[in-house]
Amino acid sequence: MIANQEYVIVMFWPMFNPMYYVFALPALILGLFAQFRVKRAYAKQQRVANRGKISGYEAAQRLLTRNNLGHVSIHEARGQLSDHYDPRTKSLHLSSGVARSASVASLGIVAHEVGHAVQDQQGYVPLKWRGAMVPAVQMGSWLGPIIFIAGMWIPQIPNLSLIGLILFSGTLVFSLVTLPVEFNASSRAVAMLHSAGMVSPIEEKGVKEVLNAAALTYVAAAAQAISTILYYVFLLNGRRRD
């Protein structure tokens, strides 16, 4: 979510330099493709009922119990695909479409979020790093581009743009740390569902389809951060040559 926010913020700068699109377009296309894949996979597997007729809410209860996570509370969240685990409150938040549906997609999404809860319980280091980075990244994702652009317009202030670039670079570090967190949670999800006997081999393929599509969105977020940073570096080098 942070990655998406920071990418929108820098969109007002391209009007000054068409080279922005050379850097940003490939990552933007990847992002749109990732969103398309997620929506298509979710819609497809949401129509497939799981063999146990287990709702997302019931699946969450079972998986939490199997992993000795009975202290984790379950709540219904607003919106579609807004499912997440909050390590601060030890709570699982499931969208209505996931919590109330007995679909293959719901099993995969719920198991993925329970995977994050297991990571938290076991002290999974990348998850700790990501959580610690959130406040700084939230600030840098919007403040960094503003400082960078201010530095481009006010060259009399030395290294102001470089400071903005460094602040914004936290979004890339955050995106890169997020990748192992999400991939690991998906691996745990498939393993949990398999060991619990909650999915057949065919249903397991459906779960993987949804989780793999979701994983691509995190790759796209990292690509967007990289493309923006490369564009900023290009602008800085151009100004120095001038």
Stockholm file with secondary structure:
# STOCKHOLM 1.0

chainA/1-242         MIANQEYVIVMFWPMFNPMYYVFALPALILGLFAQFRVKRAYAKQQRVANRGKISGYEAAQRLLTRNNLGHVSIHEARGQLSDHYDPRTKSLHLSSGVARSASVASLGIVAHEVGHAVQDQQGYVPLKWRGAMVPAVQMGSWLGPIIFIAGMWIPQIPNLSLIGLILFSGTLVFSLVTLPVEFNASSRAVAMLHSAGMVSPIEEKGVKEVLNAAALTYVAAAAQAISTILYYVFLLNGRRRD
#=GR chainA/1-242 SS CHHHHHHHHGGGSGGGCTHHHHHHHHHHHHHHHHHHHHHHHHHHHHTSBCTTCCCHHHHHHHHHHHTTCTTCEEEEESSSSCCEEETTTTEEEEEHHHHSCCBHHHHHHHHHHHHHHHHHHHTCHHHHHHHHHHHHHHHHHHHHHHHHHHHHHCTTSTTHHHHHHHHHHHHHHHHHHHHHHHHHHHHHHHHHHHHTTCSCHHHHHHHHHHHHHHHHHHHHHHHHHHHHHHHHHHHHHHHHHC
#=GC SS_cons         CHHHHHHHHGGGSGGGCTHHHHHHHHHHHHHHHHHHHHHHHHHHHHTSBCTTCCCHHHHHHHHHHHTTCTTCEEEEESSSSCCEEETTTTEEEEEHHHHSCCBHHHHHHHHHHHHHHHHHHHTCHHHHHHHHHHHHHHHHHHHHHHHHHHHHHCTTSTTHHHHHHHHHHHHHHHHHHHHHHHHHHHHHHHHHHHHTTCSCHHHHHHHHHHHHHHHHHHHHHHHHHHHHHHHHHHHHHHHHHC
//
